[in-house]
Amino acid sequence: MIYRDPTDPDAPITSSTPIKSSAGNDGISLLNSLVSNVNSKQVAKRALFSNLPFEIGPDFKISVKGYNILQRQKPARSCYVWLEGEQAQIATGETIQMAEDTARTVQKTEIKKAYKFGGEHVLFTKAEQKELKNFGPPVLRIIGFKPQSMLPTWASVHKSTFIYPSEEDYVGSTRVFAALWQKLLKDKKMGLAWYIPRVNANPQIVALLPSQERLDDSTKQQITPAGLWVYPLPYADDLRTPPEGPAPIVSPDSLTDLMHTVVQQLQLPGALFDPHKYPNPALQWHYRILQAMALDEEIPIFKESDDKTVPKFRQIDKRAGPYVIDWGVRLEEEYNLWTKSHEHSLGGVKRGGSELKGAPAKRMKPKELSESLEGMSMDDMMKLVKSGKVGTATVAMLKDWLTGHGLSTSGKKADLVERVEEYFENK
């Protein structure tokens, strides 16, 4: 079997067209070449780890390399730029640790790290702390095999890493890797492995999933490479039990079929999402600032660019609008039929009501909540704070109240509640 490395590790990390100096070149051609290099914005493809020992069995090792195929692209800031002055300047910052009681500067040699056990602080030296985090050398060790059907979809908690064989440490790694890949793919199995990618890294239990090569139908470019994916599995602390509640109401097949038609009208061409067709406006603005600073140009004024991730509402309404209306009419009909067939269990619910027997009380609309909070007196608000019921208000309700009293509305709901409580503590 012939493998094709999707990241091409033997190729140079960066590639650009060299500027040839000749008598016919002038300043404009050199400037255009510089602008082209700045606008290229090619992300370097580097291995996440190289020559990691891959233990398939006792005393049976090969070596592999790992790559981050799926990586969020964001502005790489090695420094911050201050844009409030007449000219953009690189901002410099410094951090000083000070003693709480005397406000004097604390030196690094005075800082000690400790863990609290039984109300007392236990000190550890740097060597002892390093040893506590030592779980062995980097390795990928198979500890068993399971059917792929046993891996649920909700087990995806972190992004996967693509691994590929390397012949540098163990000759024949490609042949063994190919045999393992074929066996897992043929029998629809996955490997369970102990995974430490680098020194001092936290160990993980991962699944090794095989993937077939998939090419684009039009361009014949590789979309999914052939190889193995290191799929991190969740720990017990990562799992949460959903709250118990009433049994869900299952929609009839006729209603489901109508919604299936609506979803079909909203699918992308080929039912595939191509991230190359949706540039990030914030990232493009970052590159424009870099280009202006590299060419010593005036910093451009920020303008709202065309965001292709915004839904095309008119096109959606034209394609799926009539089907959504038909679905809404059928939903009303099916709801009326369901209400008549369950009248004995609705327990005194008024006609057209949405509350079932044993269901929680209907919440007020956000607008009504906001109006009731704004009209609340200071004494009533003080009682609400002392009773600890401020957290039952909605975010919009809290923001309206804070705005009316000249307070900041930034942060999460917990920050807003804390800001309201601090306001009355200072009274």
N, C-alpha and C positions, 0 to 999 in steps of 0.2 A: 504494500500500500504506500502510496506517495503522499506525504504531508506537505501542506503549504502553510508556512508560518504567517498568520495574518498581520503580525506587527513588524515583520521583516527586521529582526534584530541585527542582521549583518549590515543593513543599510546605514548611512550616516544619520545622526540625530536631526540635523538641520540641513536643508538643501535649498539653495537659492542660486539664481542665475548670476554669475560673476560679471562685474562691470569691466568691459574690455576698453582699454585706453587706446585710442587711435586719434589721428589728426582730425578726423571728421566729427568726433564727439565734442559737444559743447556743454555748457552748464545746464541747459534745459534737459538734455538727455540724462545727465547724471542725476538731476533732481527727480525726474520721472522714475528712474530706477530706484532711488531711495524711497520715494512714496510707495512704489510697488512692493518693496520689501517690508515696509512698515504695515501695509494693508494686508499682507499675506496671512498673518495671524495663525501660523501653523503650530499646532501643539506637538511638542516633542513626545515621541513614543519611547518610553523607557521601561525596563523590566522592574516590576515591583520587588521581586527577589530573583536571584540567580543561583543555579546549581543547588537547589534545596534537596536534601536527601529524601527520597520517596521510598518508604519501606513497604513492600507488598507482602512480604512474609519474613519469618526469622532468617536473618543473615542473607536477605535477598533485597538489594537496594538498587535503585536507579536514581538519576538526578533530573530535576525538572526546573523550569523557569515559570514565573507567574507574572501575569499582566492584568492591569485594570482596563478591560475593554470598555466598560460603562463607567464614565467619569463625568461628573457635573463640571461644566466649564464656567468659571467665574473669574472676575478680575484678580490677577495676581499682584497684590500690593506689597512691595518690599519697603515702601515708605508712604507717608501721607502728604498730600499737597494742599496748601492753604490758598484758597481762591478769593479771599475777601479783600485783599490789597490791590494795588494797581497792577502788580505783576505776580504771577503764580510762583510760589516759593515752597520748597520742601520743608515740611514741619519736622522739628526735632523734639523728642520727648525724653524724659528721664523719670525713673521711679526711685523713691527714697522711702525706706522703712524706718518708722519712728516709734520710740517707746511710748506706751499709752500714758504712763504716769508723769514722766519728765519731758516728753516731747523731744528727746535728743535722737540723733541719727544712730541707728543700730547697724553695726558692722556685720558682714556675712559670717564671720567667725563666731559671733555671739548667738547666732540663730541655731536652735536645736529642734529637732522634730520628735514628737512623742505621740503615743496612742493612749487613749483613756480606757482603762479597765478597772471596774469596781470602784469608780470614783477617784482613782489615782492615775497619774501620768507615768507611763513607762517609756523611758528613753531608749532609743536605738541608735547605734552608730551608722555611718554611711555603709560600711561593709555589711553590717547586719541587715539593714534595709534592702540592700542589693541581694542578699542571700534569701530573704523572705520572698522576693519576686522571681527567684530562679526556679523554673520548672523543667530545666533541662535544655539541651541544645536545640536549635531549630530543626524541625522534622515534620514530615507528613507521613503518618503511620496508619495503615489500614488495620482496623480492629474487627471488621466483619462486613457482611453483605446483606442487603435487604431488598425486597421488590420496590420498584419506584412508586407503585400504587400506595405504599405506606407513608409517603411523604405528602402531608396536606399542604394546601395552598397558603394557609395562614402561617406556616412555619418560616416564611421569608421575612427576616428581621433586618438583614444587612445585605449589601450588594455582594455578588459572587465574584470570584477571581478565576481567570482562565489560566490553566497550566498547560505547558507544552514540554516535550522531552528535550534534554540537553545531553550531548555526548562528551562534554568536557571532563567530567569526573568519572563516569562509568560508560565504557564503550558498550554499545548494544542497547542503550536506553530507549532509542526510538523503536526498535523491534518489539521490546517487551511492552512499552507503552501502547503501541498499536494493537498488540494482542489483547491487552486488558480493555482497551477502548472497544474493540470489536465484540468481545464477550459481554460487556455490560450493555452494549447497544442491542445485541441480538436477543439476550435473555430479559431485557428490560429490568436490569438490576441497577442498584446504586451501592457504592461503597461507603461505609462509615469509617471515619478516620480521626485520629488525634492530630491536631494541627497547631504548630507553633511557627509562624512565618519568619520571625527574626529574633535576635537576642533580646531578652527582657520583655518579650511580647506575652500577652495573656494567652493561655492555651484555649483552644476551642474544639468542640466536637462538630465535625462538618460531614456533609454528604458529598460524594463524588459522582456527579451526573454527566453522562456522555451526551454529546451533541453532534448532529450531522451537519455537514457543510450545506449552506443554503445560499443560492445566488439570486440576484435580482433578475426578473424576467426580461426587462428591457435593456439594462446596461451590462448584465452578466457580471456585475461586481459582487464581491462576497459580502453577504449580510451577516451570516452566522458562521463562525469558523468550526472546523471539525477538531474535537479534542475533549478535554475534561474540564468541568467547572467545579470549583471548590465552593460549596453552598453552605454557609454558616447556619447551624441549627440553634434554636432559642434555648436558653436556660429556663429553669422553673420560674425564676423571678421575672422573666420576660412575658410570661403567660398570665392572662387575667381571665377570671371566670365572669361571664356576662351576668348582669342582674336578672333574677327570676321575675317573670311577669306573665301576663295572660298568654295563652296559646295564640300564635299569629293566625290571622284570617287568610286562608288561601284563596286566591282569585280563581274563577272558573276558566276553563280552557279558551272560551270565546274571547274573554277579556285579555288573556295573555297573548293570543294570536294577534289581536289588534295592536297591542303594544310592540309586538315583534315587528310589525310593519312599520311602526313609527321609528324604531331603532334602525331598521334597514335604511330608511331615508336619511338618517343622520350620520351614516358611516362614511369614513374617508375613502378615497379611491383605492380599491384593492384591499380595503379594511386594514391598512397598515399605516402607522404613523412614522413619517420620515422627519427626524429632527433637523435635517439640513435645510428644509424648506421653511423653517420657522426661526429666524434669527432672534436673539435676545436683544431688545432695545437698550436695556441698561448696559449690556456688554459692548454694544456698538458705540454708545456714548463714551464709555471708558476708553475705547481705542481711538476715538476722535480727539480726546484730550491728550493721549500719548503722542499722537501724530503732530498735534499743534506744538507740544513742548519739544519734540524732537527736531522740528523744523523751525523753532523759534518764531512761531506765528502767534497771532492774537488768540486768546482762549475763546472759542465760539460760545455764543449765547445758547443756553439749553432750549431745545424745541422738542415738542412731543413728536416722536417719530411714528411711523406706521407700524403698529403692533399686530403682526399676523396671527397672534394667538387669541385675539379678541374674536368671539363668535360673529359670524356674518348673519345677523338677526333676520334681515329681509330674505336672504336665501333660505334660511331655516324655515321661516314662516311660509315661504312659497312651496317648499318641498314637503314639509311635514305638517303644516298648519291644518289642512282638511282632515288628515288622519287623526290628529290630536283631538279635534272637535268630535269626530265620530267616537273616539275612545272615551271622551268625557260623557257623551250621551249614553253609551253602553254602561259606563260605570254607574251612572245614576239609576239606570234600570236594574242592574244587578244588585245595587245596594238596597233598593226598595224591596226586591224579592227576598233578599237575605233578612231584612228587618221583619217582614211578615212571617217568615219561617222561624224566627227566633223571638217572637213576641213574649213567649212564656219565660224567657231568661233575661229580658231587658229590665224587669223590676221597676216599673213606674216611670220609665223614661218617656218624656213627652214626644209627641209625633214630630219627627224632623230633628230630634236631639241627637247628639253624638256621644253621650255618656252612657256606658254600659254599667250593669250591676257589678260593683266591686272595682270599677275603673277609677283612676284618680280624678279629682275635680278639675274642671276646665280652667285653664289659666287665662288671665286677663290679657288682652292685646297689649303689645308694647306701648302703643300710643296712649291707651287708657292708664297704664301704669305710670308713664312719664307725667301725664297731667295730674294724677293723684299725688305724686311725689312732689311736684313743683308747688302744688297748693297746700302741702303739709306745713303746719306751723313748726317753729323751732322747738317748742316743747314736745310736740309729738315726734319730731325727728330725733330729739334727744332720747325719748323713751324707746324708739326703735333701735337706736344704737346700743343702749344699755341692755336691751333684751337679746342682742346678738342676731337680729333678723335682717340686718342690712344686706347680708349676702344673698337673700332671697330675691332681691331686685335684679332687673336685667341690666346688661351693660349700657344700653341706650338710656335707661332711666337714671343710672348713676352719672353718666356723662352729662346729661342735661342738668342735673342738680349741681354738679361741680362747675359747669360753665356759668350757671346763674350766680355762683358765689365767687367767681374769679379764680378758680383753682385749675390746675393742670388736669387734662383728661388722657394723658398718655399712659401706656402700660396695659397689663392684663386686668381681668376683673378683680383678682385679689389685690392688686395695687390700688384700684379705684376704691374698694371697700376700706382698705387701710387708710387712704387719704381722707375719706369721710369720717372715720373714727378719730383720726388725729385732729381734725378740725374741731370736734366737740371736746376732745381732751384739753385743748388749749383755751377753751372758753371758761 
